[in-house]
Amino acid sequence: MRFDLLASPVDGVTEAYEVVAGFDGVLVAGLLRPGTEQIAALHALAAALSGTPLAGRVAEAVDKTVAGSISDEHLAALVAARSALLGASHDALLARLDEAAGRSREPWPAAGPGTPAGADNLLAAARSWLSELAIAGWRGIDHDLVSHADQAVQALLAEPRLRRLGALLDGFAGELRACAPGATMPRVPVRRWADLWARAVLLAQPGALAAVEPGTVSGRLLPLGVDLHEHPTAVQAQVHAVLETADGPRLVRASVSAPKVDTLVGSGVWQLLRGHSALLAAVTEQRAMDLTDMPITSGGDLIWSDAHAKPGAPAEPFATARVQLATASAAPVPPLERHPVRLAEPVLIEGYTATAHDDGVTITLPGLTVEVDVERMHGAGPLTPALVAASTACVGLLRWDGGWTIQPLAVEAQVKRKTVAVHAGAWAGGAADAAGAKAEAAAADAVKVLRERAGRLLRR
């Protein structure tokens, strides 16, 4: 990789973030009566979009907001403006990363319209609540306002095509409820809540959740590592991999998920995902999977089904990374996913110096210094920041958080004078080492107790 290309700033990204930060600040106090500073931030948003097809709608939305007569349509225009700036930043950063990695990326297909999700009344209810939030602002939230989402969330979760929006609103409402009343909050998570709110507004628009028929793909799947996404009520294991096809290697992702309770954490979450044992076992055993007509989205996400996969030959992730990553093509990013926070590109880094410090670990490469994203390193595997600090090679996800960071998925490190490979997902399909077996046994007991309690409640 040309790491020196990542050291220089990408034109326009800092300026776009400043405009977005100004708009996000408006949401803190709400859109009902914007003050002088908030009005200036809204006009800056309109000015940033002045040369785009959105210019007219955004300018009108800003004028209506300042005049105190904002509607759902105007909110959608403001969110579209914010998302366009972040989307352009995402594209510029991704182009720089692809250039540094020498990676080719497929164009987004010109697909026809998908199948509408329907239930327009539920989408309207979601938009109504999101509008109330924007008008009240984060400082104006209270338990009554948050509870207005409950009925809509339940209805959205009951509708399979709208469940994506329902899960987002459920989690967002949970965060707001835990922090209410907003007037007494010592600190507001301005960017995070603005991101969640804007994402929900986009998904609540008619047609945003239209179902698109997936394609199929066949080939040999070579796992690189697992990124575990854990929340109080859900867990998802996202396997990053190289897929060898007749047209050449390509980067893909395979995700499996399950509901959970907030008391189940650490290695216990793997117990909930064992219904997809073939994929998780392949990660743990460092084994390839032979896929036949596996469904896949245009964005490179496999819609995993064990029926379309069977175990293959051994495949060591570092060998895969050293041989395949340089030539593997990447999938295009779906339009609604274009946000810098989404950047998570698999890379192999070697020949670096790792240094531990009070706040984490820093990796120094030729021409670039990156921080290790230790907050994303979960406790459901044997990989630790100390091992990263002792490592000499790393397969990880290159991310952006105001600067480039690396999230290790696996490292080669010196342990008892031997170079060993340690993987974050080593316990996904069942732990073999003593520490993992102990954690596995404790987690199995916890899951058994929870299932017994759930069974008793359902029988009542």
Secondary structure as GFF3:
##gff-version 3
##sequence-region A 1 460
A	DSSP	alpha_helix	4	7	.	.	.	ID=ss1
A	DSSP	alpha_helix	13	29	.	.	.	ID=ss2
A	DSSP	alpha_helix	36	48	.	.	.	ID=ss3
A	DSSP	alpha_helix	55	67	.	.	.	ID=ss4
A	DSSP	alpha_helix	72	101	.	.	.	ID=ss5
A	DSSP	alpha_helix	120	136	.	.	.	ID=ss6
A	DSSP	three_ten_helix	138	140	.	.	.	ID=ss7
A	DSSP	alpha_helix	143	147	.	.	.	ID=ss8
A	DSSP	alpha_helix	150	158	.	.	.	ID=ss9
A	DSSP	three_ten_helix	160	162	.	.	.	ID=ss10
A	DSSP	alpha_helix	163	179	.	.	.	ID=ss11
A	DSSP	three_ten_helix	182	184	.	.	.	ID=ss12
A	DSSP	alpha_helix	190	203	.	.	.	ID=ss13
A	DSSP	beta_strand	215	231	.	.	.	ID=ss14
A	DSSP	beta_strand	234	245	.	.	.	ID=ss15
A	DSSP	beta_strand	248	259	.	.	.	ID=ss16
A	DSSP	three_ten_helix	266	268	.	.	.	ID=ss17
A	DSSP	alpha_helix	269	272	.	.	.	ID=ss18
A	DSSP	three_ten_helix	274	276	.	.	.	ID=ss19
A	DSSP	alpha_helix	277	285	.	.	.	ID=ss20
A	DSSP	beta_strand	287	296	.	.	.	ID=ss21
A	DSSP	beta_strand	301	302	.	.	.	ID=ss22
A	DSSP	three_ten_helix	306	308	.	.	.	ID=ss23
A	DSSP	beta_strand	309	314	.	.	.	ID=ss24
A	DSSP	alpha_helix	317	324	.	.	.	ID=ss25
A	DSSP	three_ten_helix	335	337	.	.	.	ID=ss26
A	DSSP	three_ten_helix	340	342	.	.	.	ID=ss27
A	DSSP	beta_strand	345	350	.	.	.	ID=ss28
A	DSSP	beta_strand	353	357	.	.	.	ID=ss29
A	DSSP	beta_strand	360	365	.	.	.	ID=ss30
A	DSSP	beta_strand	368	372	.	.	.	ID=ss31
A	DSSP	three_ten_helix	374	376	.	.	.	ID=ss32
A	DSSP	alpha_helix	385	389	.	.	.	ID=ss33
A	DSSP	beta_strand	391	400	.	.	.	ID=ss34
A	DSSP	beta_strand	404	415	.	.	.	ID=ss35
A	DSSP	beta_strand	418	423	.	.	.	ID=ss36
A	DSSP	alpha_helix	434	459	.	.	.	ID=ss37
###
